[in-house]
Amino acid sequence: SDLSFRSHTFDDLSSLEYLTLDNSCVGVKPLPPGIFKNLQKLKILDAENMGIRSFSEHVFGNLTSLHKLQLNRNAMTKINPAVFEKLPNLTYLDLRNTPLSCICKNSELQNWTNTNQRVQIVYLYSMRCPELLNSSFHNFDTKVCYLDIGLYLFVSTSNVVFLLRSEEHTSELQSH
């Protein structure tokens, strides 16, 4: 049976420094915002293999002492890196064996994992793209994510119009 947490579940544990939830909630609903709001002394959070599919940046918002966050073996396909920026003392992040998609929605996360100087991402260079064979998360191609779609559509549309006009002109010349 699924176990779900409410936003007040850990409210009375303000002195807690280590919390392990691993393997406790396979299939858990998204972690509710504010669930860890009173855990400012928490240094290590182990949330391994909980079936977490998503969470908002407000879930970890008050974990100002957190050094180590283990999210490995969960079901997240995308993560907003703003989540980790709100953890000022985070130095160790484990995302192994999560099916992070190598898509534009994760381009900011990929950039953050490659450029942040503060947080060690465990086995970053071993993380694979589930939908792209022989491709790694740390270097999947993000160029297409930054194309100006308006310019792209204008150029491709203008080429089609030009080709159609050329064919009209050619057929007019052939009929004369």
N, C-alpha and C positions, 0 to 999 in steps of 0.2 A: 504494500500500500504506500501511496505517496505521502510524504511528510511535508507540510508547508510551514513556513515561518511567518510570524506576524511582525510588524515593525517594532513592537515592544518586547519581543522575545528575550533580548539580552540587556534590557534597560537596567536591571539591578546588579550587573556585573562590572561596575565601573573600574575596579582594580585589576581586572583580568589582563594578563599579558600574553597568554598563549591560548589560542582557540583552534581546535581541530574539529572539522565537520566532515572530514573525508569519509566517503562511502556511506554517509548517513542518509542521503536523500536522493537516491537515483530517481530521476524524473521530477525533481522539485520544480515548482513554479518559479518564475523570475524572483530573485531576491528583492523584497520590498524596499523602497527608498527609506532611509533612516534606520534600518535594522541594526546597524552598528553605532548609532549616534552617541551612545554613552561610553564607548570603549576607547577613549582617548589614550589609555595606557597600553593598549594592545600592540604588541611588537611583531607577533607572528600569527598569520591567519592561514590555516590549511583548509582549503575548500576543494580538495581533490575528489574527482569522480562523484560529483553530486548531480550530474545531469543538467547543470546550469546552461540554459540556452542564451540568456541575455540578462543584462542588468544596466541600470542607468548610472550616470556619474554620481548620483546622490546616494548610492548604496554605500560607497566607501568614504564619503565626504568627511567624516569626523575622525578618521583613523590617522591622526597626525603623528603618532609615534610608530606606526607600522613600518617595519624594515623588510619583512619577508611576506610575500603573497604567493601562495601556491594555488593555481587554478587549472593545473594539468588534468587531463582526461575528463574534460567537460565538453559540452556540445555547442559552444559559441562558434558562430561562423564569421561574426564581425564584432569589433570592439572599437569604441571611440577612445582614442588615446588621452582625451581630457580626463578620463577616469583616473589614470595613473598620475597625471599632473597634479591632482588634488591630494596626493599622498606625498608630502614634502620629505619624508624620511625613508621612502621606499628605496631599497638598494638591490633587491633580489626579487625577480618575477619569473615564475615557472608557468609557461603556457604550452608545454609539451603535450602532444597527443590531443590537441584540440583541432577541429576541422576548420581552421581559419581560411576563408575563401580568398583566393588571389584575384580579387575584383576591385573595381574602383572604390567601392565603399570601404575598403581596407587600405587604400593608398596612404591615408594619413597615419594609420597605425604602422604600416611598413616604414614610412619615413621616420616616425618617432623611434621605432626599434633600432634603426640604423644610425640615428644622429644623437640620441640622448646620451649624456655623459655620466649620468647619475645611477641608472638602473642597469644591473646585469640581467639580461634575458637569457635564461638557461637554454643551452643548445639551440640558439637562434638559427645557426647555419644548418641545422639538421631538420628544421621544420619544413615539411613538404606541402605543396598545394594539392588539395584533394582532387581538384578538377583538371589539373594540368600535369600530365606525366613528366617526370624528370625536371620539374620546376620547383624552386625553393621560395618560401615566403619572403625571405629577406631581399630577393632580387627579381621578383616577378615584374614584368613590364608594365609600368604605370604611365607611359607617355600618352596613351590614348585617353587617360583620365583627365588630362589637362588641355586637350584640344578645345579650341573655341568652336563649339558645335554650330553656332550661327554662321561663322566663316566657312566651315566645312559644308554646310548645306547650301550656302550661296555658290560656292565654287562648283560643287557637284551638280546643282541645278542649272547653273549657267552653262556648264559643259553639255548637258542634255539639250538645252535650248539651242545652243550653237550647232550641235549635230543635226537637230531637226531642221533648223533654218538652212543648213548646208544641203541637206537632202532635198528640201523644197526648191532651192535655187538650182541644184543639179537637174532635178526633174523638169523645171521650167526651161532650162537651156536645151535639154534633150527633146522637148516637145516643139521647140521652134525650129 
